[in-house]
């Protein structure tokens, strides 16, 4: 498997499962070690621009999927008065991104965040090979370094260090 950011984090979640296929590898790029610190919060502060821009993009996709098949003249042909014809039925706006309110309700690193944290579960990882790529000034640099150190110390993973001179 390979992927960056959220997709990289989901690879680490999959690697924690005992049922993960041994002998397979992952290529994790620019991702955090948990979704609380250095993702949703930074030093205790809600990362407003990052969180809202990410949520807006996800909500747009969720809204598109919710409205597919919910529009059609036949579906609402008997709607009266005609001015009430809904065109599409998007549903409750809060149902598009309910997780956003969860993030706000959990400003501290608590059980809500721990269930998805990688940093406390590296030892359970069942990944045999891992390639980690990070950019020096990336928002997830701290998490990537924690992922590397934690995976190297706690999991049966083969690491091969390479430098630009290799």
Secondary structure, 3 states (H helix, E strand, C coil): CEEECHHHHHHHHHHHCCCCCCCCEEEEECCCCCCCECCCEECCEECHHHHHHHHHHHHHHHHHHHHCCCCCCCCCCCCCCHHHCCCCCCCCHHHCCHHHHHHHHCCCCCHHHHCCCCCCCHHHCCCCEEEEECCCCCCCHHHHHHHHHHHHHHCCCECCCCCCCC
